[in-house]
């Protein structure tokens, strides 16, 4: 049986984990696979021969730009599928997937996955909901890139990270805070700009950073800042 609970994966995006009944169907036709930290599970442009269900661990999804930059797309944890779009369409991989932690996966051949989608209407409906959520998420990110300055995109990312953080009134604490280089990759900027804008936010009393821990003093003030910059 699947070990995770159905629902949103906090702090990652608005999609949901694969419900337990569907996960059991998937694992019945899959093989177990283990990946070490730092291992590449998928390479952009490679053949989409398998779909993976993450049973434990965390992976990073990114894409290569035309100028060679590695563009962060998202992080995925237990209960999430990876590689399903390319497998459904029979096309090359759209992104790179690297294990951020040791991972336990269930791997299903692409033809078997396509047959499972045809045989299990509930799985097809769930996939449609996930794709709709992904389109919404990517549309929001695209709008931020096109219309917001760096500080606006940075604050929007901080608020997304804050969704999974414990709160005390209007404040919250984000542990395991990304590095400045990782934040830059997430929002289409560069490390120096992230360092500068975080320092400005700290000078304004909005945040305080202590190593990999970030304190947000007022979520309401950050929301107001994003609205002004929009």
Long-range contacts (C-beta under 8 A, 24 or more apart in sequence): 2-27, 2-55, 2-79, 3-55, 3-56, 3-78, 4-78, 4-79, 6-79, 9-76, 9-77, 9-78, 9-79, 9-80, 10-163, 10-164, 11-160, 11-161, 11-163, 11-164, 11-165, 12-74, 12-75, 12-76, 12-77, 12-164, 13-74, 13-133, 13-134, 13-137, 14-133, 14-136, 14-137, 15-80, 15-130, 15-133, 15-134, 15-137, 16-126, 16-129, 16-130, 16-133, 17-78, 17-79, 17-80, 18-53, 18-79, 18-80, 18-81, 18-126, 19-126, 21-122, 22-120, 22-122, 22-123, 22-126, 23-53, 23-79, 25-116, 25-120, 25-123, 26-53, 26-106, 26-108, 26-116, 27-53, 27-106, 29-108, 29-112, 29-116, 30-106, 30-107, 30-108, 31-106, 31-107, 31-108, 32-104, 32-105, 32-106, 32-107, 33-104, 33-105, 33-106, 33-107, 34-102, 34-103, 34-104, 34-105, 35-99, 35-102, 35-103, 35-105, 36-99, 36-102, 37-99, 37-100, 37-101, 37-102, 38-98, 38-99, 39-98, 39-99, 40-96, 40-97, 40-98, 41-82, 41-97, 41-98, 41-99, 41-103, 41-105, 42-82, 42-83, 42-93, 42-95, 42-96, 42-97, 43-93, 43-96, 44-92, 44-93, 44-94, 44-95, 44-96, 45-92, 45-93, 46-92, 46-93, 47-92, 47-93, 48-83, 48-86, 48-87, 48-89, 48-90, 48-91, 48-92, 48-93, 48-110, 49-87, 49-109, 49-110, 50-83, 50-87, 50-107, 50-108, 50-109, 50-110, 51-81, 51-82, 51-83, 51-84, 51-87, 51-107, 51-108, 51-110, 51-113, 52-81, 52-82, 52-83, 52-105, 52-106, 52-107, 52-108, 53-79, 53-80, 53-81, 53-105, 53-106, 53-108, 54-78, 54-79, 54-80, 54-81, 54-82, 54-103, 54-104, 54-105, 55-103, 55-104, 55-105, 55-106, 56-103, 56-104, 57-99, 57-100, 57-101, 57-102, 57-103, 57-104, 57-105, 58-99, 58-100, 58-101, 58-103, 59-97, 59-98, 59-99, 59-100, 59-103, 60-97, 60-98, 60-100, 61-95, 61-96, 61-97, 62-95, 62-96, 62-98, 62-185, 63-94, 63-95, 63-96, 64-96, 69-185, 70-96, 70-185, 71-185, 71-188, 72-182, 72-185, 72-186, 74-137, 75-100, 81-130, 84-113, 84-127, 85-131, 87-113, 87-114, 88-113, 88-114, 88-117, 88-127, 144-187, 145-187, 145-188, 147-230, 148-229, 148-230, 149-229, 150-187, 150-189, 150-193, 150-194, 150-197, 151-197, 151-200, 151-201, 151-225, 151-229, 152-225, 152-226, 152-229, 152-230, 153-187, 153-188, 153-189, 154-183, 154-187, 154-189, 154-194, 154-197, 154-198, 154-201, 155-201, 155-222, 155-225, 155-226, 155-229, 156-187, 156-226, 157-183, 157-186, 157-187, 158-207, 158-214, 158-216, 158-222, 159-219, 159-222, 159-223, 159-226, 161-214, 162-216, 162-219, 162-222, 165-216, 167-219, 170-218, 170-219, 170-220, 171-215, 171-216, 171-217, 171-218, 171-219, 172-215, 172-216, 172-219, 173-213, 173-214, 173-215, 173-216, 174-213, 174-214, 174-215, 174-216, 175-212, 175-213, 176-212, 177-209, 177-212, 177-213, 177-214
